[in-house]
Amino acid sequence: DYGGPSMPNVVLGGYNGKEYTNATALLVTFVVNNYVDEKLNGPAEAWEKRFVDFIHNEYDNPLNLSISINTQRSVEDEVNRESAADELTIAISYLLMFLYIAFTLGQIHITNPIMNLVDAKFVLGLSGVLIVLSAVGAS
């Protein structure tokens, strides 16, 4: 018999029948304290960050293992990384949206630049961009 705390088909992989010692995959779970009150999760989040940093940057992997990591903070870290990478694309798209609104909904007065603020709908375009940025910032 296996005798482990979890079912072998959950924590082991790549074996035939009940030959658990021939398994080529192993799932390891580290349980950390996770509280409903976000203020109390600091130590667990710090441990997860340090663990991920260690595996990605410091572990030299002498056995040539394939290591995959999934932590509670993994999704948040990935969203933050992708958001930072997309800032230029987002800025360009808002600029294009602003120019589209200004030129398609309004008129351009070369002789009276002040009228451009009203007739070219620059204020409308700017308001639209600010509303979207406010919504993104609030979420």
Buried (B, 14 or more C-beta within 10 A) or exposed (E): EEEEEEEBEEBBEEBEEEEBEEBEEEEEEEEBEEEEEEEEBEEBBEBBEEBBEEEEEEEEEEEEEEEEEEBEBEEEEEEEEEEEEEEEEEEEEBEEBBEEBBBEEBEEBEEEEEEBBBBBBBEBBBEBBEEBEEEEEEE
